[in-house]
Amino acid sequence: MCRSGPVSRCKRHEPIPEDVRRAADVLERRYAVSILYASHTGCTRFTEFRRALGTIPPATLAQRLGELERAGVLRREVRDARPPHVEYVLTSEGERLRGLLDALAAWARS
């Protein structure tokens, strides 16, 4: 609600652009930013993410990895090894988020 009186406190704002809304939808998901931060520090396998994130339920981790893959910031790669294993690597779009994650980490430390 606007305050009534000699000075109006209401401001008119433009709606948030659709591309910003889509990016926020991805990053607002619980653990998404932590998974991206862990991937920038070297995590690539499911168990590495679980160790780095601590209390994340496995089903939630699998869901978030899939969402980040669909968003184009992680790529799922099946490695031909004995036994075969899956790794998640940052795409070029995921690498572009490094500045944002570094700024967030710096802000958290201050």
Secondary structure, DSSP 8 states (H G I E B T S, - for coil): ----SSS----------HHHHHHHHHHTSTTHHHHHHHHHTT--SHHHHHHHHSS--HHHHHHHHHHHHHTTSEEEEEE-SSS-EEEEEE-HHHHTTHHHHHHHHHHHH-
